[in-house]
Each structure stands twice: as structure tokens, then as C-alpha cells.
Amino acid sequence: MILLPVTLFIRSENRGLAEVLTVRGGGRIRYRVGLWNGMYFCGGTRFPNSVYKPDLVFKQERLISIGEPYQNSIPVRTTLDTSGSLQRHTMNAGRDKWNHVISFPQDTCDEYASCGPNSICRSDRPIKCQCFRGYAPKFQKDWDLQDWSGGCTRTKPMNCLGGDGFVQVRGVKYPDVLSFWLNTTMSIGECETECSKNCSCVAYANPFITNGDIGCLMWFGDLIDTKQLTAADSKQNMYIRVPAFELDFNKGLKEDKDKKLKLILISIASGAVVSAFINGGLHLMARRKILVKSKEEDLELPVIKMTTIVKATNNFSMENKIGAGGFGTVYKGNMPSGEEVAVKRLSKSSTQGLEEFRNEVMVIAKLQHRNLVRLLGCCIEEEERMLIYEYLHNKSLDLFVFDYNRRTLLTWPKRYDIIMGIARGLLYLHHDSRLKIIHRDLKTNNILLDGNLTPKISDFGLARIFEEDQALARTKRVVGTYGYMAPEYAIDGKYSVKSDIFSLGVVLLEIMSGKKNRGYGDSDYFVNLLGHAWILWKENRILELMDECLNDTFKECEVKRCMQVGLLCVQKFADDRPNMSSVVSMLGSDGAVLPEPKEPGFFMERSCSPSRSSTSRRIESENDTLTITDLEAR
């Protein structure tokens, strides 16, 4: 084995932006502690402390010397091993021993460029790498397998004509200064202006936390080796250039040229909602804007006039009706701009009320992902409540999977892509979005398909936002769809990411089989679809689950893997089910050895007595949504 030499040095050619690096033979950077921010190296340990402090001497913005004078007589020892690990110890003379003080790297995010370009590493999350706002994985399939080396790329080219803005990323180790510009006298406001005018500028920041708002550092090209730090590093904020549609509208909302109204929703914490819009001289109406407020930020959502929607839907004509559910009716609309939209009109008699409407706006307005449906606006006038979405020509997944003729359009490769897309969307909701979202009503008719049959998760009226460290919640108001609810949710009102994963498992098995879990009846065993799949798995008759129209297009290894993952997702006990990062990894890994599934939830061999059969038919003929106002386990 050949050991490459590892060198520790201070990179000082950056005109005052000194940083500590460990470099392997050949000049390849192994670890980068981060830029000097005026007090300490921004990715390392804070100074001063009781033992030592750095002493950096600058001349004409260039570092000319560095030392670590002791504040007392305590000896300090620094070592560097062949892996590049830096260790620092202090001597306890009374015990004649060296005490470990700090180590670097501190976690996996300190590995240089571990997440690839244009992404940020967060060591406290199950999926440690995330693309910056306005960026998406360059190689999605590799990203799903947690190979992040390819990094991220911009979703849209930069616009130098005023179409871009900046989003703040708080508390970070700044990216490597591979191509940069530094001015130590410019204010941070002037820095933003300069960056906006330069078409090559992708981000800016104040490099020195000791200088107030004075100092401008701009980056050009890819952003490499960025890491999320702790709350104590909140002064180390950078601003990423993004397309206008990605902007947070928390810097003060400006009146649009077309004078669109803005919707006010009060903070989630307060739970208050807007109940009416009053015509006349209200201050908010005079200002022509309404704020959507959450725990951390304001949102902006266009409010569309009722007259515009009436005209777009031909006065909600039957010819424009494209769907219906417990919430009300969905209509196709053609806006004056020529854009096709889907209008979700809440029924006055709906079991979903203003709370669900508010919830859907609050949740989906903050989400951006190719596998989530896009909310374009809303309408609130008198008693009318409507949501306006992008129109997806192929409507919902259930219209393909369960239709005798249209199901043939879904070959196995296309079904596999749909399964992966749904899984990626749910992974985003659970782990990768700015919020941790529990959908609570994932089912085939809530999966919409665009013109390319790309799946998009929709209908967030029942969704709930979890705190980042929250694992479980409980409710006495159990709402959802019969056949997709996890046992712990249906029986005890407990829901978590694992209840969504149960629903995903049901959807996955339905896509494979072309059969509904709700209403499925096996003449031999009298079980539901989950039970049928379980029996076939135990008897090694896996291919019998597959929709017969797929016989010419399937790959046996993929079918088996999908069935196994589906059964792992619908296991009876929540703790046995995998999390979404594991689900996506298992679905995309050809040679991975997967765990054996255990018995699914709601598995029982039903009696075929007339009374039981009659009860089953009665439940299945009811409305798709099940509401239990106060359910106690016996």
C-alpha cells in the first residue's frame, strides 16, 4: 500500500481570505477548515479560548504571518495523520497527560466537496446533501442512490435583465474561493447591487463578521464545499442568486404591475385564519396586498378574481369538469394569458373546511419539486374558496392503472419511473424540503400525471407540518382514505412519516398489480391486496402479482425488488417500516440485499359468511374519505 503524504498549510494568497487546508499528494484538497472571518476560521473551532488564540498579521490585505501565542504556559500539541485528520491536545501537567481538545474533520460534511458543486451539506439530516434554491441534482438517478459527487446545476439560466434575486442561506461555512472578488470597504447593500449587475456573479456575502455590514465577497462559477453550521454561526450568511420565481417574499412585498391581490394568512402557531374580505376602505385592500405568514417567513400567493375564474371555466360548466372528491369539484380552465389551469372548487357542503383550505395553501406554496403539483394561486370571495393549480393533461394515476384499456399505456419501465418519481416526491416532503411534511392522504387518485406521465403528488389539504425533531403526532380526528391508512393511524390516531410510507407501499403494490387494495377480493383466501401480495411472496409466486398486460415489458429483478419494497412499506408495525431515504435507495439499487418483509397491516383471512360480506360491501360503497371524530382503542 502506498501512503500519500498529507500536508497542512494556510492558504494566504486570497488577499486576506486565509484558510486552513489539508492536502494529499498531488495537490488534492482533503479537508478545508474554512475562511478566516475576522475571529476564527469559519468552519472550525471558535476563538479565543482559555488556552490559545490565533495571531494573524495582514499587510495590504495579504496575510504575511500566523502564530498561536499562548495565553498562559500550557503546552499545546498539534498532530496530522496520514488520513489528513488534525488533532490538538493540551498538557495537564498535574496528571502528566495530554488531553484531547479538538479534532478536524468534525463530521462527514468536512470532507472536501462531499456534496458536489452548488449544494450544501447538513450533517444532522438523514440525507446530508441538498441543492441550493434554484438548483436541482445534475444526475438525479445518482442523487437518489446518495451519490452526490455530481452536485447540482441551475434550473434556469441567470437573467441579467432584472429577472434574478437573492435568497439568504444562514449560518454556513462559505464555499471555497476558487473564483472570487473581494472588497473590504464596500457595504453589503452595495455588494448586492454589484453582484446583480455582474452576470457571472452567483453569490455574495460579508466575509468578516467583525466589520458589521462592511465587506463584500462575490463568487463566480460553481459553489464548492459549503456546509451548514450551528445557530451560533448565524452571522455567517451568504446570498445565492436565484430566478425570480424562487424568491422568498420576506424582504417587503411590492405591488405588482398587474395589481394582483395577495392573500393574508396568520401564523401557523396562532392558528388564526382569514375569514372574510370586506369591500371598501380597509387599509389592506387599499394597499392591494395581503401577506401569507408562517413561523419563519412571509409568502406571496396571487389571488385571482372570481370573474376571471368564471370566464376561464365557462361558468363551471359540466364540459369543463375533470374530477370530484370529498372536497368538491375540479374544473379545467383557460386563463386570459392562454395558460391552462385546474380549478379546485371547495364545496359548501364539503367535510373539508377553511382549515383544510388554509393548510393546503400554507403547505404547498412553500414547496418546489418536479414530483409535486404546482399551486398557481387562489380565490376567496364571499363563501367561495378555490385553489388554482397547473393543469396536467393526463389527470390522475388511478385513471390509468385501474382502467382496462388505458393501463396498457403504462408499460413496466413507465410504471417503474412513476414509482421512483412518487418516492422522490415523498422523500422531498419528509427530508429535503424547508418543511417536514406528512401528507396523510397519499393514494393513486392524488398522484397526477403530466404530458410525459411524470407523477406529481397533489392534494395537501390534510397534510401536517412537523418540527424538524418531531417524530410522532396524535389526533382524535382521523381523516384519510379507506385502504391507504396505516394501522396505527386508523386505530389510534397516531401519524408520522411511517404512516405516509404505509400509504406509499399500498400505491406501489396497486401500480404493480393494476388492482385496488380497497375492494380487492381473492376468491381463494378472501384477503385484501396487501394480504394477497403477502401470500404470493411467502409462496415465491412473485410474478403472479404483476398486471398481466406487462408480460412483454417487465424486468423480473425490478418487479421482485418493487414488490419487496412495497411489502416492507406496509408492515404492520411502524418501527419495522423503512424511512424514505432507504426506500429510494432500495428501489434504485440493482444488487442490494434487502431485508425480508414481515406481515402487512390489516392482514387477515376473512370469513366468506353473508354477514361479513355485506358489511364489507357497505363500507366500500361509502365516500372515499373516512372520518372518525373520536376513536378509542379497545
N, C-alpha and C positions, 0 to 999 in steps of 0.2 A: 504494500500500500504506500502511495506517495502522499506525504503531508505537504500541502501548500502553505507557504508562510503567510501569517496574518499580521498586519501592521496597524497600529493605532496612530492616527495623526489628526491634527487640527487643520481643516481646510480654511485658509485665510485669504485666498485670492479673490474672495467675493466682496471686496470693498467694504469690509466691516461686518459682513454676514458670516461670522465664523461658525463652524460646526465641527463636531467630533465624529470621525468615521472609523470603522474597522474595515480593512481592505484585504482581500485574499490576493494570492499571487496572480499576476496578470492584470491587476488593477480593478478587479470586480468588487464593487462595494457589497459588504455583507450586512453591516448594520450602520444606521445613521442616527445619531442621538438627536439631531435637530438644530435649527439655527439659534444663535445667541440672540436673546430677546431683550437684553439690557440688564437682566438679573440672573438668568440661568439659561442653559441650553434647553430649548422649548419642548423637547421630547424626553428629557431626563429628569434628574432629581433637582428640586428647588434649592437655591442658595439664598442667603447664607445659612449655615447651621453652626452648632456649637463647636465643631471640630475644625472645619476649613471652609474657605470661600475662594472662588476663582479671582484672579487678578489679571484682567486683560487690558493691554495698553494699545491704544489706537493712535495713529498719526495720519491726518488727512484721509479719514475714513478707511484706513487699512490697519488691520491687526498686525502689530510688529512684535509683540511678545505675550506670553501667557505663563502664569505661575499660579501656585496654590499655597499662599502663605498660611501657616498655621496660626490660629487664634490663640493657641496655647501650645504646650510642649508635647502633645500627644502624637506619637508616631503614626503615620498612615502608610499603608502598603497597597499598591495597585498591581494587579496581575492580568495578563491577557493570555488565554489558552489557544490551542490550535484551531478550535471551532470559532474563535472570534468573540468568545464570552469575556466580558470585562468584570472583574471582581475587585471590590475595595474593602479593606479591613482597617480597623484601628486597634492599637495595642492597649490592653488592660494590664498595666504594669503590676498591679496588686496580685493578679492571678497568673501573670506571665502567660497570657494567651491572646491570640488575635481574634477579634470579634468582627463578624461579617456585618457590613453597613449597607452596601447597595450592590446590585448586580445589573448588568445590562448585557443582553436584552432582558426586558422585564416580562414580555409575553410574546405570543406568535406574531403580533402586529408589528414588532420591531424588526422582523426580517425585511430587508430592503425590497420595496416594490412587491410585497407578497400578494397584493390585490390587483396588480397591473396598473396601467395608466388610467387617470380620470375616475378614480374610485377612492373610497375611504374605508379604512379598516377599523372595526369595532370589536375588541377582544371579548366584550361582555355579552355578545349576542351569539345565538346558535349558528347563524350564517354571518360570518365575520365581515365579509366584503359587501359593500353596497356602492352602486354607481352614484355619482353626484346627480343632483337635479338637472334635467336637460340632457342627460346621457343615458345610454342603455348598453347592456352587455354586447361586446363586439362579436362574441361567439356564444350564442345562447345555449347550445347543447353542452358545451364545455362548462359554462357557468352553472348549469343545472347539476353537473357532476362535481361541483365545488372545485373546479379547476379555473381559478380566477386570473391566471397569468396573462391572458389576452386583454384583460381590462375592459374598458368601456369606451364608447365613441358617441359623439354628439348625435342627438336625434334629428336636429335640423342645423343647416349651416348658419354661421354667425351672420347677423344682419347689421351692417354699418350705417344704415339709414334710420336709426332710431327704433328698430324693432326689437332690440335686446334690453335686458335689465340685469340686475344682480340679486342673488339670494345669499343670505348670510349663513355661514357654517360656523357654529360656535365651538370654542374650546378645542382647537386642533393643533397637532404638530404640523407646521407648514410643509408644503411639498418641497421637494429638492429644487434648488435654484440652478437649473440646467440652462435655462434661457430666461433672463430677467432684466429688470430695470429698477434702480434704486435711487430715491431722492430723500435725503434726511431732513429737508426743510419744508417740504410740501405738506399741507394738511390732508387728512383722509378724505375730506369732501372734494378737494382739488384732485386727489388721486383717482376718485371715481370718474370725474369728468375726463381726465386724461385717458383712462382705460377705455371709456366709452368711445372716445374719438379714434382710438387705435384699433383697427380691425383685427390685429393679431393678438391683442390682449385678452386672455381668457379668465384672469382672476387678479384681485389686488388685496392688499392687507397693510396694516400698520406693523412694521417689523419689530418695533421696540415698545414694550408695554410701560416703560419708564418715562416716555415722552408725551404722555397724553394722547392727543389726536394728531401729533406731528410725526410724519414719516410715511413714505409711500414705497411699497414694494409691488411690482407688477410681474406677472408670469406670462410667458408666451409658449405655445406648444402644449404638449401633454403635461398633466399634473401627476407627478410621480411620488409615491411613498408618503401619503397623507394618513394620519392616524387620529382617531377621536381620543381626546384626553378626558380628565376628570373635570368636575364642576369647578374645581379650584383654578383651572386654567381658562376661565371664561373670558379673560381679556384677550386671548389669542384667537381672534376671529378673522376669517377670510371671507371674501365675497366672490362668488362664482358667476361668470357670465352665462345667462340662460335666455332662451327665447321668451318672448313676452307672455305666452300662454302659461308658462311655468311659474310666473312670478307670484309670490305671496303679496297680498294686497294689505300689508300691515304697516306701510310707511305713510299712510294718509291717502284715502281714496280720492281720485279726481273725477270730475264729471265727464262722462263720455261725450263724444261729439254727437252721437245719436240720442243722448239724454236718456239712456236706459235707466230704469229704476233699479235699486239694489234692495235686497231682502234683509230685514233685521231679524236675527235670532239671538236670543240671550244665551249666556254661558251655560255649558252643559252642567257645570257644578250647581248653578242656581236652579236649573230645571225649568225656568220660566220660558214661555213661548209667546210669540206674537199672535194675538187673537183676532185682530182686525186692522184694516187700513181705512182711515177716515178721510173722506174728501174734504177739501177746504184749506184752511190756513195753517195746518200743522207745520212746525218748523222742519221736521224731517222731509215732508213732502215738498216743501219749498226748496230744500237743498237738493231734491231729486236723487237722494242716495240713501241706502239702508245698509247697515253693517251686519255681517254674519260673524258672530263672536264665538270662539271656542276657548278652551283653557289657556292656550298659548298664543293664538294668533287670530287675526281677522281674516275673513274670506270674502270674496266678492262673487256674487252669482247673479247673472242677468235675470230680471223679472220681465216676462213677456205679457203684453196686454191681452186681455180676453178676446177683444175684437180680432186681433191678429190670429189667434188660435182658431177661432170660429171660422174665419175665412180659410185658413190652411187646411182644416179638416172637413170643409164643405158642410159646416154646421153639424159636426159629429154624425155624419151620415153613416148608414149601415155599410155602404160601399167602402168606406174608409176604416171600418172596424177590423182590427187584426188580432185581437185577443181579449180575454177577460179572465178575472180571477176574483178572489175574496176581497181585493182592494177596490175593484171597479173594472173599467174598460180601457183598452189601449187602442188608439186610433193612429193611422198614418196621416201625416200632414205634409204639405208643401209650402214652405215659408216663402215670403216675397223675394228672398235672395236666391231662390231656386233650390235651397237645401232641403232634402227630405228628412223628416224627423218622426219620432214616435212619441205620441202624447199619452201619458198615463193619467187618466182622469179618476180621481178618488170618488167613489160612490157615496152619496149622502147616507146611505144605509149600511155602509161598509163597517166590518168589525175592526178595521184599521182606522184610527182617527188622526187627529192633529199630531199626536206624539209620534206615530209611525212616519207621518209625512216629514216632520221636523227632523226625525232621526235619519231618514234617508238622505235628506239634504246635507245634514251635518257630516255624515259619513262619506258619501260618495263624492262630494265636492272637494274633498281633500285628497282623493286618490287618483293616481295616474299609472296605468299599466295596460299593456296591449291585450290582456285577457280579462279586463274589467270593462263593462259598458260605460260610456262617457255621458255624463249629465251636462246638458247644454243650458238649461235654465228652468224657471218655474213660473207659475201663475197663481196668485192669490187675489181673488176678487169676490167680495161678499162671501157666499158659502162655498165657492169653487176652490178646489186645491188640485193643481196639476203639476206634473213633472215632465219636462221635455228632454228626451234622450236622442242620441244619434239613432238613425234608422238602420236596422240590419235586415238586409233583404231576405235572408233565409229563416228569419224568425227564430223559433226555439228548437233545441235539440230533440225534444220529445216528438216533434212533428216528423223527424227523420227516423229516429231509432225504432219507434213503435208503429210506423206506417208500413204496410206490406209492400208497397211499390217504391216509396222514396228511400227505404232502408238500403236498397241495392246501390244507391249513390254513395253510401258510406262504406267504402272498401276497408279492409283491415288497416292498411297504412294510414288512411284518413282517420279512422277511429282511434288509432294509437296516438296520432298527432293531437286529436281532440282531448284525449285523456291527459296527455302531457300538458296541454295548454290550460286545462282546468286546474291541474295540480300546481302549475306555476302561478296561476292567479291566486289560489288559496295560500300558497307559500308567501306571496307578497302580503296578503292580508294579515297573516299570523306573525310574520317575522320581519319583512323587509320594508314595509310602508312606515310612514311617520306615525301612524297609529297602529295599535294592535287590535284587529277587528275580528270578532266572532260573528259569522254570517247568520247562523241559526236556521236558515231555510234553504240550504243548498239542495237542489233537485234538478232533474233533467229539463223541466219547463222553465227554470230560472237560468238556464245556460242558453245564451243567444248565439247565433252563427252569422258571421258577415258573409260577403260575397265569395270569399275564399274558404268558407267553412271554418274560419278561425273562431274558437269559442271565446265568449265573453260572459263572465259571471254578472248577473243582474239582480235587481230587487233587494235592496238593503234596508227595507222598512223594518225588519225585525232584528237587524244587526245590533251588536253592542260593542262599545269601546272598552277595552281593558287597560288598566295601568300596566306599565312595562313589566313590573314584577308580580302582577296578579295572575294566579293560576286557575281560579275557580270562582264562579258566582252561582247564586241560587235565586229562584223566583217561584212565587206561587201562581204566576200567570204563565203557564206553559203554552207557547204558541209555536206552530210549525206545521209540517205536513206529515200526515199518517204514512208510514212506510219508510221515512227517511230519518226519523228522530232516534237518537241514541237511547238505550235503556235508562241510563241514569238521569237523562233529561226528562223523558216521558213519565217516569215513575216518581222521581224525587225532585224534579225541577232544577237539577244541577247541570250547568253547562260550562264548557271550556273549549279550548282548541280541539280537544279529543272528541267532542260531540260533532264538530264540523267534519272531522276526519271519518267518523262513522258514516255521515251522510255522503262523503266522497266515495267511500267504499261501496255504498249502495248504487250510486251513479255509475261507478266503474263497472260493476257487475251487470247493470242494466245495459250499458253501452256494448259490452261483450256479447250478451245473450240476445238482445233485442226484446227482452221480456221485462215487464214491470214487476217490481217487488210487491207493490200493493196490488192485490188481486191475483197474484200468481197462484195456481193450484196444480200440484203434481198428483196425478191420479193414483200413483203407487204409494207415495209416502205422505201425502196431504201436508206439505210443508210450503213455506214461502220461498221466494227466490234465493234468499240467503241460505236457508236450510238445504235447498236443492243443490246449490253450489258446494256447500259443505260436504254433503253426501258424495257428490261426484269426486271431490278432492280426496276424500278418505279412500274411495274405491279406485283411485287413479284412472278415472274416466273423464279427464280434464276437457278434452276437445268436445265432449257432448254438451258442454255449457254454451259453446260458441254458436252464434247465429248461423243457421245453415247456409245463408246466402254468402258467407265469407269463405266457403270451402276452397275457392280458387285463388284467394289473395292473402291468406294468413301466413304468419311465421309461427311455428309451433312453440319455439322458445319464448317469443314475446307473449303469446297467448297464455302460456303457463305462468310467466312472470307476472302478468297483469292480474290473472286470477288469484295468484298467491298474495299479491299486494292488496287486492280487494278484500280478501278474507282476513288479512292482518288488520285492515282498517275497521272491519265490522265486528271485531272480537267483543265478547260480552262485557269485559271489564275495561274501563277507560285506560287504566295504567298499562294494559297489555298492548294498546294500540301505538303505532309509531307516531312521531311528530312529522310535520310536513317536510322538513329538510330531508329526513330519512326516506319518506315516501318518494320524493322527486329523485333522490339518489338511487333508490332501488328500481324505480321504473326505467331509469336511463342506463343502468349498469348491466351489460350483457353477461358477464361472467361472475357476478357477485353471488355469494351463497346467502340466501335469505332464510330467516327463521321460520319454523313451522307454525302455521296459524293454529289458534285454539278455537273452541266452539263459538259461533257467532251469537250476537244478541238476538233475543226473540226466537231462538230455535226451539221448536217443539213439534213432535209428530202429532198432528191434530186428529181428533176423532172425526169420523165422517157421519156422525149422527145428525138427523134432520135439524135438531135444535141448534147445534153449533154452527151448522152450515148456514142456517137462516140468520144467525147473529152476524156471521162474517159478511154476508151479502148486505145486511143493513148498514154496517159501518162503511163498506166500500162505496155505497151509493150516496153517502153524505158528501158535503162540501169538502174540497181538498184540504182545507185548513182545519186543524184540531185545536180547540181552545179549552183549557182546563183551568178554572178560576181558583180552585183551592184543592189540590190533590195531596192526600196524605197516604204514605205507605203503610200497609197493614202487616 
